[in-house]
Amino acid sequence: MKRDTKVNLLLLLAVAALAALPLALGLGDHKEEPFAGADGEAETTITELDPGYEPWFSPLYEPPSGEIESGLFALQAAVGAGVLAYYFGVRRGRRQGAARVQEQQGATRTPGHDGAEGA
C-alpha cells in the first residue's frame, strides 16, 4: 500500500472518529438541542448574563424555519467545498501539465547535449 493511501485512510478514520465520538459518548444529552451550533449557544449565554441585552443589528434574512436555515447552511458548505475542490483540481492539473511538458522536453533532447548552442 502506498504511503499516500495510508495517510488518506488515517485522515478519513480521524474525520469519522470526530463525527462519531460525540454521538457515542452522549455529549450534549443534557441539552434541549444538543448540536444546535455556536450561534444558539452564544445567544443563550448572553441572555443569561445580561437579560436586557439588545443586539446591534438584525439579520438581513431570517429563514422561516430551522430546516430551511440548515439547508442554506449545507448549501453554503457545498458551494465552499466546490470552490476549494476546483482550486485544488486546477492547481494539480497545472502541475501535471508542467511535468508533462518537462518530460517531453527531456525526451526530445539528445543524451550528452545540454541544449546550449554555440558553446
C-alpha positions as semicolon CSV with decimal commas, in nm:
position;residue;x (nm);y (nm);z (nm)
1;M;0,000;0,000;0,000
2;K;0,138;0,340;-0,097
3;R;0,221;0,599;0,168
4;D;-0,036;0,846;0,029
5;T;-0,311;0,585;0,053
6;K;-0,222;0,512;0,416
7;V;-0,224;0,882;0,504
8;N;-0,561;0,929;0,331
9;L;-0,710;0,632;0,517
10;L;-0,580;0,763;0,850
11;L;-0,728;1,107;0,780
12;L;-1,061;0,950;0,683
13;L;-1,065;0,748;1,006
14;A;-0,983;1,060;1,209
15;V;-1,272;1,251;1,049
16;A;-1,510;0,961;1,109
17;A;-1,398;0,942;1,473
18;L;-1,451;1,316;1,519
19;A;-1,804;1,282;1,382
20;A;-1,898;0,965;1,574
21;L;-1,736;1,019;1,914
22;P;-1,970;1,297;2,037
23;L;-2,268;1,078;1,949
24;A;-2,119;0,762;2,102
25;L;-2,013;0,937;2,423
26;G;-2,352;1,104;2,464
27;L;-2,213;1,455;2,468
28;G;-2,495;1,705;2,468
29;D;-2,756;1,466;2,608
30;H;-2,831;1,714;2,887
31;K;-2,922;1,989;2,640
32;E;-3,255;2,056;2,470
33;E;-3,083;2,091;2,130
34;P;-2,752;1,906;2,169
35;F;-2,592;2,010;1,841
36;A;-2,755;2,348;1,779
37;G;-2,433;2,534;1,699
38;A;-2,228;2,819;1,837
39;D;-2,474;3,097;1,749
40;G;-2,751;2,949;1,961
41;E;-2,511;2,877;2,248
42;A;-2,379;3,235;2,239
43;E;-2,732;3,379;2,238
44;T;-2,827;3,167;2,538
45;T;-2,515;3,266;2,732
46;I;-2,558;3,638;2,656
47;T;-2,924;3,625;2,764
48;E;-2,824;3,454;3,091
49;L;-2,550;3,711;3,163
50;D;-2,746;4,022;3,060
51;P;-3,122;3,970;3,017
52;G;-3,173;4,327;2,888
53;Y;-2,915;4,299;2,609
54;E;-3,029;4,433;2,272
55;P;-2,843;4,321;1,956
56;W;-2,681;4,596;1,747
57;F;-2,846;4,480;1,426
58;S;-3,077;4,212;1,294
59;P;-3,011;3,955;1,019
60;L;-3,079;4,059;0,659
61;Y;-3,280;3,741;0,601
62;E;-3,445;3,529;0,867
63;P;-3,539;3,183;0,731
64;P;-3,894;3,079;0,818
65;S;-3,782;2,752;0,982
66;G;-3,478;2,576;1,122
67;E;-3,489;2,322;0,839
68;I;-3,453;2,594;0,576
69;E;-3,173;2,753;0,776
70;S;-2,994;2,417;0,794
71;G;-3,046;2,365;0,421
72;L;-2,899;2,706;0,339
73;F;-2,603;2,632;0,564
74;A;-2,548;2,299;0,387
75;L;-2,573;2,473;0,050
76;Q;-2,314;2,728;0,162
77;A;-2,083;2,447;0,276
78;A;-2,130;2,261;-0,055
79;V;-2,051;2,572;-0,261
80;G;-1,742;2,637;-0,050
81;A;-1,627;2,277;-0,090
82;G;-1,686;2,302;-0,465
83;V;-1,475;2,618;-0,491
84;L;-1,193;2,456;-0,293
85;A;-1,211;2,136;-0,499
86;Y;-1,200;2,340;-0,821
87;Y;-0,898;2,538;-0,699
88;F;-0,704;2,228;-0,595
89;G;-0,802;2,049;-0,917
90;V;-0,675;2,338;-1,130
91;R;-0,353;2,350;-0,928
92;R;-0,296;1,979;-0,972
93;G;-0,377;1,995;-1,342
94;R;-0,128;2,274;-1,395
95;R;0,138;2,084;-1,204
96;Q;0,073;1,768;-1,409
97;G;0,077;1,969;-1,732
98;A;0,409;2,126;-1,639
99;A;0,552;1,782;-1,559
100;R;0,437;1,650;-1,899
101;V;0,596;1,943;-2,079
102;Q;0,917;1,885;-1,887
103;E;0,909;1,514;-1,977
104;Q;0,852;1,593;-2,343
105;Q;1,135;1,842;-2,348
106;G;1,363;1,591;-2,179
107;A;1,268;1,321;-2,433
108;T;1,345;1,544;-2,734
109;R;1,693;1,631;-2,616
110;T;1,979;1,405;-2,716
111;P;2,187;1,247;-2,441
112;G;2,500;1,445;-2,364
113;H;2,363;1,765;-2,516
114;D;2,266;2,034;-2,267
115;G;2,071;2,245;-2,513
116;A;2,323;2,530;-2,524
117;E;2,410;2,627;-2,878
118;G;2,749;2,757;-2,990
119;A;2,926;2,679;-2,667
